[in-house]
Amino acid sequence: MAGTGREAGAAENTGFEDLSDSEFPDFSELGDIEELGSSLGNPRKEVDAQGPWKRKREADAPTPMERFHLGCLWVSDLSTQSWCEQQMVYRKERPGFPSAEKAAVLDAGASIHLARELELHDLVNIHTSTKEDAWAVKLLNVLSMVPVLQSGGTIREFPVFGEIEGVFLVGVIDELHYTSKGELELTELKTRKRAAMPLAAQKEKDRFQLPFLCDFLPLEDHLVCLYLYLQLSVLFQVSLYKCIFDAMVWGQVTSASLVHHMKLSPEMLLGPQVHSHARQGGFTVMSFGDLLELTFLSLSLSDLPVIDALKIEYSHQETGTVLGTEMVVFEEKQVRDKLRHHLGYWTGLREPRGVDVKEAWKCRMCDYAAICEWRQSGGTRTLSHEQHAKKMTK
Ligand code: SF4
């Protein structure tokens, strides 16, 4: 499998890395959370009164996707949006802000991913200097993995992409393999700091009811909610992967859509390293357009099945030992509803918002708590995109 050795400014303008998110933070040291609850007042009541959800962006103002120069959204980013939308916005506006401890957690997760990937593939570093080359590497990975999956093998770090609900989504599936029953199963790898499975409460069947459930829990039980929310976010992530993968194998993802959203030039010749890697893989291609055509032809002729089962595998961060697995139930309607809600922010239909008062415990572990205007205003104040953009450039 190929990865990109990218030069600054040469790759896609997404701000994200190719390796999928793997961390499953362990927040066992939550202390008193009531003070935060009281500092937030009762945002839900006031927010509902001012109706920010219905607020439309000013005419001609750039949408967040335009403001951040994004042609696509990463699935892992959408799943962090479930946690706190405002926090996700801060992360994009202030990259590099996360604490050293959280960066270490991310590093540990990434190295476990890498080790797992190396079990199946040799990693080749390929220099890319254009966004077409960066996408070419993804397409070459798809081209090399489709036949393996077709012949019943296991593949890891499979790139998925496609337009869903009008927005181009991109992600990386940790692992795809067939079960003993012949079902195609997706496995998402999550690492944990503690050598134990998440709480039993996470086994709740219908976790899309979670926000409702948490409303009825006393504040001190919100540690349970935290685990449930993290689980919910993983569930959303793997469900989105299934939506995109299925659309790819059904032929619903087109090369025209990829070219349009990512503003790619099919006539662009492949860079020397990408070209050489393609040749070594047995693909006779000169331009990015040649590779596009070959990849989409391969997908349409592959006759790959849709994903039948979704599984999360937990492993210990320090040792890499597998702690256990959990199956996820795919609920398409809930996934699509949630996605549409998230995309409402990205497409400029509504302002970003922080957490409600009942989720104030999340602020305690947030790197942006000291600067968060949502929190400081008791959850009643949201800046327009333009106000926010001006403030961030000061
Ligand atoms: Fe969200 Fe709270 Fe962090 Fe603000 S402080 S970004 S509301 S989690």
Residues whose N, C-alpha, C, O or C-beta is under 5 A from the ligand:
A	BS01	SF4	C84 Q86 Q87 G354 V355 K362 C363 C366 Y368 A369 C372 W374 R375
